[in-house]
Amino acid sequence: MHRVLVIDDDPVITKYLAGLLKQSDYEVRTVLDPRSALAIATGFCPDVAILDLAMPHKDGLELLPELRTACPRTQVIIYTGAGNIEKAVRAMKDGAFDFFQKPENYDAVLLSVQRAIETRRLRDENTFLREAYDANQGPGAILVFSDATRAVLDLAARYRANPDVSVLIEGESGTGKELVARYVHYDGTDYSLPFVPINCGAIPNELVEAELFGYVPGAFTGARAEGSPGKIAAAEGGTLFLDELGELHLAAQVKLLRFLEHGSFFPVGGHEERTVHTRVICATNRHLEEAVAEGTFRRDLYYRVLVGYIRIPPLRERPDEILPFAHHFLHEFAERFGTPFDGFDPDAEQMLIEAPWHGNVRELRNTIERVVLVATGPRVAAADLAFLRATRPGTAAEPTGPAEATLPPDGIDLEQVMARLIERALQRHNYNQSRAARYLNITREALRYRMQKHNIINNKHMEDDN
């Protein structure tokens, strides 16, 4: 039942209003002496207060800000005589919801009370949604356990204040590039602005342009009859997030560069230019500067997206964050699965600190989830993390990087070593270029570039599966 507080020194009006409100199923309290109104309001917590302006001992204009401070969720309706219209206007400027003159149609007062309660409900709902957004998508989703992470967020906040600046986020897989992108997008005021993510590496090359720029009806075989506006148009007024930008093929890079330069583009198969205003944030787990040198990424596009730059350091460069993250994830999954975990044994903590975490925070989170699902608790023991000692990237029999390679005293030919590694990767995967590229953690285009550079012939002439 909604609560209404009536504050008026006229007992006749107060009694009549109270009866009318009670008939409409409101819980009502009345106050004749404005000096006691604040104490009663604090204990009653009304949804709506009907306040007379001209009262002895304490003026309504004086009581209004006190009410709003003591009960910030209460909507205040001013009810006053004809001689106080000027005061009523001032009250509205000071935050009153509505005002009426005496005498007035009491049905209109009831309608105003209903509107005030509905406005309060919408305001509370909006507050709830904002808090939920903060917890799941906004700054609350990024856990800050080190100065390095705080520095990343400080930089992101500066870019947030300049929506016309494109931003490039570099970081290994699992470091939270999309979280940082959402942090740049999020400004804490307008929650309706779209955030449109697109993974450039997950879309076939022949469909990337249609996905980004949209297409007109009949633009290509299989196109929808009504056409499609595309992701850029969907991000109008908000943020377009291009994840794994380094995987974008060269033809699409040309069109993307034009859009970044002019804010306009032509849909696939279309002849009418479209203009869209959106912030563009790009992310990559590759070093785009190397891709530029290899010829797989346009130099002009690289410098265009590099206006704003954020590097997210890998977890191994933030070892002081490993245990705080681990304890946070342990609490999260223990609560989710209803299992009694309250911490880690010292040996288990040491194993977590010494693990390489090639998958960064994502890998650590998945590791803790696995432990909570299979271990018995109440503390995580070293034995529960034994799988961390199993073969992982960097500990395989064959060398995976220069740290494991034996260096001859007379030096090496780096180009020859690279050519040999590419040949062995192709052999291992039966000359399937897509699989060999994934094994080498490079794009298929980069592999082909290196094959051409080192004169490596696909001797098996195998079909390249996608």
Residue pairs with C-beta under 8 A, 6 or more apart in sequence:
1 25
1 26
1 27
2 26
2 27
2 47
2 48
2 117
3 26
3 27
3 28
3 29
3 44
3 45
3 46
3 47
3 48
4 21
4 26
4 27
4 28
4 29
4 46
4 47
4 48
4 49
4 50
4 113
5 28
5 29
5 30
5 31
5 37
5 40
5 41
5 44
5 46
5 48
5 49
5 50
5 74
6 14
6 17
6 18
6 21
6 28
6 29
6 30
6 31
6 49
6 50
7 30
7 31
7 34
7 37
7 49
7 50
7 51
7 52
7 55
7 60
7 63
8 14
8 17
8 30
8 31
8 32
8 50
8 51
8 52
8 55
8 79
9 32
9 33
9 34
9 52
9 55
9 56
10 52
11 32
13 52
13 79
13 102
14 30
14 32
15 30
16 106
17 28
17 30
17 50
17 106
17 109
18 28
18 30
20 106
20 109
20 110
21 28
21 110
21 113
22 28
24 110
24 113
26 113
29 40
29 44
29 46
31 37
31 40
33 57
34 55
34 56
34 57
34 58
34 60
34 63
35 57
35 58
37 58
37 63
37 67
38 63
38 66
38 67
38 70
41 49
41 67
41 70
41 71
41 74
42 70
42 71
45 71
45 73
45 74
46 71
46 74
47 73
47 74
47 75
47 116
47 117
47 120
48 74
48 75
48 76
48 77
48 97
48 113
48 116
48 117
48 120
49 67
49 71
49 74
49 75
49 76
49 77
50 77
50 79
50 109
50 113
51 60
51 63
51 64
51 67
51 76
51 77
51 78
51 79
51 96
52 60
52 78
52 79
52 80
53 59
53 60
53 61
53 78
53 80
53 84
53 87
53 88
53 91
54 60
54 80
54 81
54 83
54 84
54 87
60 78
60 80
60 87
60 91
61 87
61 90
61 91
61 94
64 76
64 91
64 94
64 95
64 96
65 94
65 95
67 74
67 76
68 74
68 76
68 94
68 95
73 120
73 123
73 124
75 97
75 116
75 117
75 119
75 120
76 91
76 95
76 96
76 97
77 96
77 97
77 98
77 99
77 100
77 109
77 112
77 113
77 116
78 88
78 91
78 92
78 96
78 98
78 99
78 100
79 99
79 100
79 102
79 104
79 109
80 87
80 88
80 99
80 100
80 101
80 102
81 101
81 102
82 101
82 102
85 101
88 96
88 99
88 101
91 99
92 98
92 99
97 112
97 115
97 116
97 119
98 112
98 115
98 116
100 108
100 109
100 112
129 191
130 188
130 191
133 186
133 191
134 140
134 141
135 141
137 182
137 186
138 182
138 183
138 186
138 188
139 153
139 183
139 186
141 179
141 182
142 149
142 153
142 176
142 179
142 180
142 183
143 149
143 324
143 325
143 328
144 150
144 153
145 318
145 320
145 321
145 324
145 325
146 318
146 320
146 321
148 313
148 317
148 318
148 321
149 318
149 321
152 180
152 310
152 311
152 312
152 313
153 180
153 183
155 310
156 167
156 180
156 183
156 184
156 310
157 183
159 165
159 167
159 184
159 308
159 310
160 183
160 184
160 185
160 186
160 187
162 308
163 279
164 279
165 279
165 307
165 308
166 260
166 279
166 280
166 281
166 282
166 304
166 305
166 307
166 308
167 181
167 184
167 279
167 280
167 281
167 282
167 305
167 307
167 308
167 309
167 310
168 245
168 281
168 282
168 283
168 284
168 288
168 305
168 306
168 308
168 309
168 310
169 177
169 180
169 181
169 281
169 282
169 283
169 284
169 310
169 311
169 312
170 283
170 284
170 285
170 287
170 288
170 309
170 310
170 311
170 312
171 177
171 283
171 285
171 311
171 312
171 313
171 314
172 285
172 312
172 314
172 358
172 360
173 285
173 359
173 360
173 362
174 315
174 359
174 360
174 361
174 362
174 363
175 312
175 313
175 314
175 315
175 360
175 361
176 312
176 360
176 361
177 243
177 283
177 285
177 312
178 197
178 241
178 243
178 283
180 310
180 312
181 195
181 197
181 239
181 241
181 281
181 283
182 195
182 241
184 239
184 279
184 281
185 193
185 195
185 238
185 239
185 241
185 279
185 281
193 237
193 238
193 239
194 234
194 235
194 236
194 237
194 238
194 239
195 235
195 238
195 239
195 241
196 231
196 234
196 235
196 238
196 239
196 240
196 241
197 241
197 243
198 211
198 212
198 231
198 240
198 241
198 242
198 243
199 243
199 244
200 208
200 242
200 243
200 244
200 245
200 246
200 247
200 248
201 243
201 244
201 247
201 443
202 244
203 211
204 466
205 249
205 252
208 248
208 249
208 252
209 251
209 252
209 255
209 268
210 219
210 220
210 223
210 228
210 230
210 268
211 230
211 231
212 230
212 231
212 232
212 252
212 255
212 256
213 230
213 232
213 255
213 259
213 265
213 266
213 267
213 268
214 227
214 228
214 229
214 230
214 231
214 232
214 233
214 267
214 268
214 270
214 274
215 223
215 227
215 228
215 230
215 267
215 268
215 269
215 270
216 227
216 267
216 268
216 269
216 270
217 223
217 224
217 225
217 226
217 227
218 225
218 269
219 227
219 267
219 268
219 269
219 270
220 268
220 269
223 269
227 267
229 267
230 267
231 240
232 240
232 259
232 265
232 276
232 278
233 274
233 276
235 276
235 278
236 276
236 277
236 278
237 277
237 278
238 278
238 279
239 278
239 279
239 280
239 281
240 278
240 279
240 280
240 281
241 281
241 282
241 283
242 248
242 256
242 280
242 281
242 282
242 283
243 282
243 283
244 283
244 284
244 285
245 282
245 283
245 284
245 288
245 305
246 284
246 285
246 286
246 288
246 291
246 296
246 297
246 443
247 443
248 256
249 445
250 296
250 298
250 445
253 297
253 298
253 301
254 298
255 265
255 266
256 301
257 298
257 300
257 301
257 304
258 264
258 265
259 265
259 276
260 280
260 301
260 304
260 305
261 304
263 275
263 276
263 277
264 273
264 274
264 275
264 276
265 273
265 274
265 276
266 272
266 273
266 274
267 274
280 305
282 305
286 442
286 443
288 297
288 302
289 302
291 297
291 302
291 443
291 446
292 298
292 299
292 302
294 446
294 449
294 450
295 449
296 443
296 445
296 446
296 449
314 357
314 360
315 321
315 322
315 325
315 357
315 360
315 361
315 364
316 356
316 357
319 353
322 352
322 353
322 357
322 364
323 344
323 349
323 352
323 353
325 361
325 364
325 365
326 344
326 349
326 352
326 364
326 368
327 343
327 344
329 364
329 365
329 368
329 369
330 341
330 343
330 344
330 368
330 371
330 372
330 380
331 341
333 339
333 341
333 368
333 369
333 372
333 373
334 340
334 341
334 342
334 372
334 377
337 372
337 373
339 372
339 377
340 377
340 378
341 372
341 375
341 377
341 378
341 379
341 380
342 377
342 378
342 379
343 379
343 380
344 352
344 379
344 380
345 379
345 380
345 381
345 382
347 381
347 382
348 379
348 380
348 381
348 382
348 384
348 385
350 382
351 382
351 385
351 388
351 389
352 364
352 385
352 388
355 388
356 392
356 393
356 394
357 363
357 364
358 392
358 393
358 394
359 366
367 385
367 388
370 387
371 380
371 384
371 385
374 384
375 381
375 384
393 400
394 400
394 401
394 403
394 404
399 405
415 454
418 450
418 454
419 450
419 454
419 456
421 440
422 436
422 440
422 447
422 450
422 451
422 454
422 456
423 456
425 436
425 439
425 440
426 433
426 436
426 456
426 458
428 436
428 439
429 435
429 436
429 439
430 460
430 462
431 458
431 459
431 460
431 461
431 462
432 462
432 464
432 465
433 444
433 447
433 448
433 458
433 464
434 444
434 464
434 465
434 466
435 465
436 447
437 443
437 444
437 446
437 447
440 447
442 450
444 464
450 456
451 457
451 458
